[in-house]
Amino acid sequence: MEKHSVIIYILLAIVITNLIRVIPMVFIRGQIRNRFVRSFLYYVPFVTLAVMTFPDMVLTTLSLTTGVITLLAGIIAAWLRLGLFPVAAICCIMAYLLNLIGV
């Protein structure tokens, strides 16, 4: 890959990233009053995080079964209102133990 094309790609990424952040500030003045839009914007970060992490949680273990069981254990731990650290610790321990016994 040529050096000038890498620089162009980096500059293009900078421009697009900043446009994504600047356009809403330019077009949306004041507080958003629409209840649907407010609830949509509230859940966007959670959905984005879920879409990025759930496939990796299932597919990075040695077997698909281990990943699914670990994901279910994490969902149950979160359903019981445990914090982020305990849920992550339970998932890590569960994945380790299941991989250790060869599930």
N, C-alpha and C positions, 0 to 999 in steps of 0.2 A: 504494500500500500504506500502510496506516495505521501510525502510529508505535508504538502499543501492541502491534500484532501482530508487528512486527519484534522488539521486546523479548522477547515470549513465545517466538518462534522461537529467539532466541539463548539464552535461559535453558533451553529444552528441549534444545538441542544440548549445552549445558554439562552438564546432568544426565545425558543419555544417554552422553556421552563418559566421564564419571566413573564411571558404573555399570559400563561395560565394563571399567574398570580395577579397580574395587573388588570386584566380585562374585567373581572368581577368588581374591583374597586372603582373602575371608571364608570361602569354601567349601573351599578347598584348603589344608590345614594341613600343613606339613612338605614333604619332598621327594617328587616324583612317582617312583614305582618302576616303573610299567608301561612296558615297553619301547616298545610301540606308541604310547602317548600322548606319551612323550618324543620319539620320532622325528617324530611328527606336529607337535608344537610347535616342533621344531627347524627344520622346513622351511616353516612358515607364513610367515615374513617373506620368504623367497625367492620363494614362489609369489605372494604378494601383489604384490611388486615386479614380477615377470614379467607378471602379469595387467594391471597398470597401464601398463607401458612397451611391451610388444610391439606392441599395436595402433597406438600412436603412432609407433613406429619405422617401421612400414610405411606408414602413411597420411599422414604429414606431408610426405613428399617430393612432388615435382611429378608423379611417376607411380608407379603400384603396382609396376612392374617395378624401378624404382630402389630402392624401399623393400625389396623382397624380396631383391635382390642385396646390398644393404647389410647386411641382417639376416644373410644367409648368411655374408658376410665377417666380421661380428662373431662369429658362432658358431664359425667356423673359427679366428679369432684367440684366442677364449677356450678352445677345445679344445686349442690349442697352449700353453696355460697362460701367456699373456701377462697382465699385470696389468690392472686396471680402466682406468687412464688410457690405456695403449696401445690397448686394444680400443676405447675411446670415440674416441680420435684416429683410428684406422683407419676406423671407421664414419663419422665426420664428413668425413674426406677423401674416402672412397669416395662418399658421397652427393653431395658438392660436385662431384667430377669427373664422376660419372654425369649429374648435372643439367646440367653445363656442356656435355657432348657431346650431350645430348638423348636419353638412353635412356629 
